Amino acid sequence: MTDYTDLFPNLPGDSDVWVYTASRILSDKDSAELTSLLSQFASDWSSHGRMVDSGFKVIDKQLVLLGANIPGGDISGCGIDKSLQMLTDFSRTRDFQWVDSLSIVYRNSESELSVESRAGFRTKVASGEVTADTVVVDTSLRLLDSVRTGMLELKSADSWHGRLFRIPAHSTV
């Protein structure tokens, strides 16, 4: 599991965070272009005329973490929409989508990110392919401190995934 304790050191722990997952692994070129785009966006991001302090991280060419803070204020819906529009525009030009919040993101047996529908994930639990030791990614997190304290990637037995999908507590592997 990745250590996120030093993620976005320029942002306070109560900053907003969004987790986006690409529907496929991005090519090296696409990943580099996304990183460049995110860097440019972060330097110009504003919300109701106030600059947004932000940070981003692309993980395994598939997962994007975007953190943001306005000292003494909140980011408006329009400010959030700017980031989402930028990511959506990028994905449309690269022939992939950002997966929806109902999808399950986890690390497969090779520790690579995988995406499944809830039904597909349930099938993998039933077959034993997903176990209590399978690392899942909690894309629902919205607070930077949650990511920094290790809540983004957890063994399924220690996350809401284990409870929801009734993953047996002990691995049979």
Backbone hydrogen bonds, N-H to C=O, Kabsch-Sander energy under -0.5 kcal/mol:
donor,donor_aa,acceptor,acceptor_aa,energy
4,Y,2,T,-0.6
7,L,4,Y,-2.0
11,L,8,F,-2.4
15,S,12,P,-1.8
16,D,68,A,-2.2
17,V,142,R,-1.2
18,W,66,L,-2.3
19,V,139,T,-0.5
20,Y,18,W,-0.5
20,Y,64,V,-2.9
22,A,62,Q,-3.3
23,S,97,Q,-2.4
26,L,61,K,-3.3
31,S,27,S,-2.8
32,A,28,D,-2.3
33,E,29,K,-2.5
34,L,30,D,-2.7
35,T,31,S,-2.4
36,S,32,A,-2.2
37,L,33,E,-2.6
38,L,34,L,-3.0
39,S,35,T,-2.1
40,Q,36,S,-2.3
41,F,37,L,-2.9
42,A,38,L,-2.9
43,S,39,S,-1.6
44,D,40,Q,-1.0
44,D,41,F,-1.0
45,W,41,F,-1.2
47,S,50,R,-2.6
50,R,47,S,-1.6
52,V,45,W,-2.7
53,D,51,M,-0.6
53,D,69,N,-2.8
55,G,67,G,-1.9
57,K,65,L,-2.0
59,I,57,K,-0.6
59,I,63,L,-3.3
62,Q,59,I,-2.2
63,L,59,I,-2.6
64,V,20,Y,-3.2
65,L,57,K,-2.8
66,L,18,W,-2.4
67,G,55,G,-2.9
68,A,16,D,-2.4
69,N,53,D,-2.5
70,I,73,G,-0.6
73,G,70,I,-2.6
80,I,76,S,-2.2
81,D,77,G,-2.7
82,K,78,C,-1.6
83,S,79,G,-1.2
84,L,80,I,-2.1
85,Q,81,D,-2.8
86,M,82,K,-2.1
87,L,83,S,-2.2
88,T,84,L,-2.6
89,D,85,Q,-2.8
90,F,86,M,-1.9
91,S,87,L,-2.4
92,R,88,T,-2.2
93,T,89,D,-1.4
94,R,90,F,-0.6
94,R,91,S,-0.9
95,D,92,R,-0.5
96,F,91,S,-1.7
99,V,21,T,-3.0
99,V,97,Q,-0.5
103,S,100,D,-1.5
104,I,116,E,-3.4
105,V,103,S,-0.5
105,V,137,V,-0.6
106,Y,114,S,-2.3
107,R,135,V,-3.1
108,N,106,Y,-0.6
108,N,112,E,-2.9
111,S,108,N,-2.5
114,S,106,Y,-3.0
116,E,104,I,-2.4
121,F,117,S,-2.5
122,R,118,R,-2.5
123,T,119,A,-2.0
124,K,120,G,-1.8
125,V,121,F,-2.1
126,A,122,R,-2.5
127,S,123,T,-2.0
128,G,124,K,-0.6
128,G,125,V,-1.1
129,E,124,K,-1.3
130,V,124,K,-2.0
131,T,129,E,-0.5
134,T,131,T,-1.4
136,V,154,L,-3.2
137,V,105,V,-3.1
138,D,136,V,-0.5
138,D,152,L,-2.7
139,T,137,V,-1.3
141,L,138,D,-1.3
144,L,15,S,-2.5
145,D,13,G,-2.3
146,S,143,L,-0.9
147,V,143,L,-1.2
148,R,144,L,-2.6
149,T,145,D,-1.9
150,G,147,V,-1.7
151,M,146,S,-2.3
154,L,136,V,-2.0
154,L,152,L,-0.6
156,S,134,T,-2.9
157,A,132,A,-2.0
158,D,155,K,-2.1
159,S,156,S,-1.5
162,G,156,S,-1.2
162,G,159,S,-0.7
163,R,159,S,-1.0
164,L,160,W,-2.9
165,F,161,H,-2.7
166,R,163,R,-0.7
167,I,162,G,-1.9
